[in-house]
Amino acid sequence: MAQFSNQEAREQLVEVRIKADEAGWKLLTDYSSLILPAGKNIRKIVGIFVPYSQTAGSVAVVLEVVEKTSGRVISTESYEFAVQPRYVVAMDVVSAPTQLFAGDTSSIVFLLRNESNLDVETKFSLRVGGEVMTEIIPIRKDGSHLYRYPIKVEKKLAANEQRSIMANVSIDGMDGTYKSTHLQMDVFRVGQEKFDAYNRYNINITGIGAVTTAYGNPIYSGMFDVNGSGFLGNPESNRQLDFKIRGPNRNGNPLFGMNDEYFARYASKLLEVSLGDYNYGMSNLTESSRSGRGVGLLVNLNQFSIGGYYSIPRYYPLIRQIYSGYAMYKWNEKNEVKAGILSKLDTLNHLVSMVSVSARNRFFPWLNTNFEISLGETGSKLQKAYRVGVSVSSKRVGSSVDYTYADTDFPGYFKNTQRLFSYLTFNFSPLTLSLNFNTSRTNQALDTLASKPPITQGAGVTTNVRFLKYFSLNLGGMMSSSKEDSPVPLFDYQRYNGRLGLNANFNKFGLTLHGDGGKLRNYLVDNGTTMTNFFTVNLSSYVSIKNYFMASGNVSYQAGQKGITGSETMYYGISLATDFSEKYSFSLSYNSNFEWMYYSSDRNLLSLSLNAAINDNNKVAFTSNYNLMKNTLDNKTFNAQLRFTHTLRVPISKKKDVGALIGKLVNMGVESVAGVRVSLGGRIAITDKDGNFKLGGIPVGEQTLIVDGTSFGLHTIPERAGPYVVEIIPAKTINFELSVTKSARIEGVFQVEEDQRANQKGFIQVNERLERLVVEASSDKETYRVLSDVDGGFQFEDLRPGIWNVKVYPNGLPKGYNLLTPQFSITLAPEQNEKIVVKVEKKARQIQFQRKF
């Protein structure tokens, strides 16, 4: 319940506005034109919608009553909201190969998104075959993390196969937040590769054309954006250059909503230089990040670094110049200490200086700490500020405490500040219990705004119970208070509310239903004796089909008394997004309406986005919006923007470690030379219909080209025997040619000739049978051996045309047998079937009688 007073002798036409620490807060009822009778007070129930993206914790919300004719603020009223933690994590596959070749190296990139309203630690796991890998990844609120999983396919595989990878992500210790995706890849699907002999630097040149009806008749305008990013030379050199040139300056024109920008950054292992428009900063308490135009320098000496910067803030009017110098020692990625000095020159030429010492440490896997203390002088008086943060994380318990303090006149980023954020979480799967306590009195020197938020306190307890694998139930209760930080506060209230929610997540489909109910006590109206009731129900859902289509929608129904009225209001919206292919994408969103509280900004009723990649170097994007104009309730405008981006791939240097090979299998009378698998240096290609193939990115030096004989047709063979050794030259493409012809065949038989004396007196026949003999066929580079069959036959299949020597080994010949033709020399032609006869003489045994004994 809010009371609006008119102390004047005339009635006033006013509008009620809402302000909060973060965007998205709405009034449920339109109070853009409210009449206050002369000399009277009126009370209204004000319904307030808490945005889905609001950070968990205590939030101060201010209602302003503004006279419409003059814009004068007549009165304000403050409220305190305690937003409970919401745990949601999402996972998208940014890129993944669908086909891999033997010997290939690739990767799968996952995008993990924290859709919770607080910072979380996610548990990410991958199952590849029988191997499982798990990693804990912290992600900030509204933040994301790119996880790249490298894939290496073996060079030798027995057959074509399909491989599977299962990826799972959840918030560590929070049941009901589980998301998963399944990927499959076909192996052995190979093709030719393009080889680029140069290391290249990519420059994106974008032209922007736009139209708007915000001012009545259509207005057309344009802008350019040129940016580049890449390595100077080989990536191993770690010499990177980034730059951006954007203009002309639109000075915040709503047609584009961006200004000019000129920036360049060079980084190497030793040196980092930033020049132009950049977010310069030294530490959280002095200057954490302020947009300015200047120069920055950082020198890395192994674990020790020194740096500094000079900048002119672009959007903060009270500072003319900033100077900074600092040193840092980092003994590993999780432990570092930093010290520095920073000076500011204001618009009155007053110079203030500060010193800062900070440390960030992770001494144990379960313990993280950060600390900073800063001293500065204001008006010859020493002022101080410090910040301490400690977080503990284990399987069952998680806790965090973050405290910031700054003296009243501390000249840094904070002043007159005391702020504490803390929480404690217990995980007793499937039950999770969380408690939090926050208090804040903060004054920050933000760009374009000197912020003095209200004095707030908040405490709450929430439970989450997971059941039936896909479902979770949320229960919570909280208290919060907010008071304007001034001798005569404009608001001072305390708020109590509870929440009941149900979540269902089925991987590709999710549904969330939650309701809120609460009471508010305003100490400035009636010393807090009156309580205001409210109730809200929200339903949201999403569905995704593989990685090509996603849809989401929400419906909000608000009833009861929320501070101004008892009206019932419903809002709904839907969004669609799809990727037709790697080159084309489409998205569409629709909202039924917006509450009047959003009148200070453009409100998107209908939006459309189309993106197309013409080729690797040219992309087109089109966006259009049908909006409610800011500062209006009913005026609608149409905006459209067309962007064309051309990518220049400027050659920087030749590649020194790889080369390429172009090959051809010459058809010498075979049915086909297509589909033959060839490999070189771990790379694989398949020949086209003309026998052509190309292999790029081959390590320099001697390499062995392997031609898979099983890929040929029946009775087909290369004219030259392998292995084929080639010399790969840096940044060069060499040629290789191999003729393919029909194979030849040698067929032979053993012919035994009987001794003519076998039937004469004094001789007897040999009765032992001829056993299987070893027969060898050899050329200059190849040798094959076979055993004759029981009938005395033998064959050599798929022999290369040319000169072959056939040799029969006498080992195994029984006594009485003698080879008459033990060796042959044969010149084979393609498709020739040469028949030979190996003659074996069978000698009769002579019988001799002994005359004397």
Steps between C-alpha positions, in 0.01 A plus 500: 500500500640839398367842603527799265452847650411831332568791739428763239170684446464365148463152364808348340548265205783260589658176385651229719839358406702212638877479542712204609865396515457281193285524190176312441285609793142582397184650641200279441265792438538804276532814716638729232209743555373518858299797636570607860212711643597833656600476867422128526675167538419189298613144551570249225601136491820483295568169327870439427645226281844364595699425182629153436858626465514682834803408710420303814513700819361825632375748239391861555209624289388865495164636385512858371199730460577752224293802395434452129502865397830597661673164550554588868531210746228552760571202726672163518437177688752219550448123526732211578481171312687183592547298183555132565772301322390329179722224366487444125782396269487448123730333251528554125723332247678783320685279253543128457621288209251253358757316288862426584785342310763256621791702635295818535521745786188701581304629800151544640415837654230521767352827626401477867264780605414600856133603494484516878463828684833457681853372441522119497745214458399256227592133482580407141565140396571322173458131427707387202471126456577354841695804620336770717655843561360744759590864567368771734457829310395825677277731293383846600138608484385552140842375396613215281797269454633347180623145556709348222546123489774387259446191284777288354405212271742212467690470176417130467140393532359163402174623347253784479339569833276738693626654823292653777570772754267577792535842667335584834491825697338593830550748779730332748301377797162609357273218389249582231743709295621212283533562123648263246564459131602208282726521194579245232778514242564283196863400457670430164296745301794669330542768237750730341636793696596850400850603588595858577874560490471825697431603856224757462362793697122539491350848458120541512362798309135571578264746340179580687187650350194579711156655485269618778158665527565623853463863389210461260625466146765234435858606577790323334859490618819293490809404697821303449685258724846359426661257743778248489633228723773245449863403531789669326675201348473147633259457794787346697664843508217630725519844337137614478352822361140617556354826374165669444394809304133596524330819388377754436407614850122473550518624861245254626256542212229238565528400137816311593555546872878510466782751471823515306786284621868489409708233666813288447661235720826310452588205721795263513659282767702798620293811424139618485411847369148651481434824314176694454151431634512229764369409846805590709528399865737404779303352793145465635532776759695758297383474137366160404398572140429841349452574132762745385729605220865444584792261499585194713820298536573163662840326504512131592823365648409136558302502827560870566315777310507879506256732328311825498265718300393856426143576395245776454156371607246533221176478696579605858484882518675549837840356404730657242798264509611177668859376550586153629799273559503153654699179546374143527649167598318184391644167608220311325162568339315487834738693722620856448579820690481852356602849617469837329444874515228698321446877467195694379472859381149643528336786313623748766859383451505328840737204498436203728714188529436151634707192569359150487612149598290199401529122492303216343574151627384142490716320753275192506255360242212584734612849609511826299598838645536853367617809683570866426590804709537851362605833654440845356517861611209744476551853629822401682308228686589135452206285387484122473301226330527122511329191371514140628347197332507134605320208337495134602373224276462129564266225396258562787560860611562824316544845651610848398559829683589825321545824697588844360572815703596854391539818708261790447736699275710222352592625148470165321230304323316455833445751780281509812435129455432196718382195312468134597381209286492151650337163443518146634382193305456139614460221249331187632395352167223515395447789746687830485473768768630855451522794739612854424553831676584829328540859611607794286574870524682583176614804306671429164656726236346337194541634147245784439352451849599550863303216657372510857277196545275470804596336827381142472489180700376159402483145629341188363482124497413281201473127443509302180383138485560287193273204430419259217829594327355785291307699763589734782297693756612838633389652831626824648441780744684829533507840664650821366507869590602817318549858613618804305842615618410859595408698817136509388447172312244481221445129559541263791333162483521133585379216282410134567420250229500130418534292185378162380633367172501185289759427230499222242796445268500226237824588319335644187187622680458701817212644700508738798206607715543722804287719721593784734304647788602758752442805720664841517525739797563872425640687802456844341125471446357373827804388699470158342161408644347415157602197294461482120419164338604369158489180296659403166498183287746446215521215249790460258607223266758414237550228240794421274533256212857382466711811448296645217185637662410655834178659624408658834200677644367647822172613652475720811178541696502760777227543757442649841626831633858589421516860619274696262202303367321173537472444123578172332747509210632241255803524271637239261780458251666247273835467324624268224853434377632261240818423310418372154865412446842630586435788261147610588319585824167659592336634817163654580352636823161643594367666817134577554569830678714668763413664825526876508808492724703422188402826334849642557645256247405348165284189546524224245159373388617309194855430384651306214861402436649329194865403456660353190855407410542541125840336528788493745583865430160667464210512744168685503279572802157662509313605814169678539300610804149628553522690828312714742704821508668602820330770708167412335222252567343455157738639238649221296804508275660275243878452488702290258870445457699327227862401560743368242834368620792412278799321647842572361750224567828685464808277452755573772767235449554163342446192709833347595394170648251358247457450128257331264477233232285484187470150359338311216431135436528456123248260353681245281200295400328432832130541573542795742757696696240671721455438871854380567619589851848652525679623812808709567639640824186410694267665247256306283327572170283313251553531126236658278363347178815600310735364764600840637568560868658766720653484845579818691661584830761225470807529727813584303765237426485149363154346522362168379193513278278198556252390233235270643491199268166386638343810346577382145265295289543133418836411338622864512847602616745794484773464239768583758537321828507697822596641740487841332737737680448872427682810622264766644637854458394788730209704358529319165271261316673204336357273230466124507377270224436127503362288217240236578462200272351154483690230683637181345488136607731200494346155506716190521485124530753227582534237225667177607679296230548128565840339444485279189703231680232457764363187327833351404668209676705615793299822561196574715265801509515772771169484685542808729263784411615853419437721802406875505793714390592866560481717187636857499424790262723807533568830329742779586295616803247228570515133596209261546500132600224239474462125560388275222172321558450126529444474126827676424353837403589851620398863422635853551218759490516880447860526386637830379578502124873459435776242527441224752721207594328181607703254707408160638675397819607130487472465875235241566552301180494127579794285407484401139353833381704755306400853385551541128379870482567654842497866385313725253535866388170654387408846371139570599267743326180646653221243531734222378439152635830316456495122530816305572580132538759388750642167387607248758681180407417188691799261486457123531706317756749241378512167679847351546555150639790419729691198370707424804413497863 
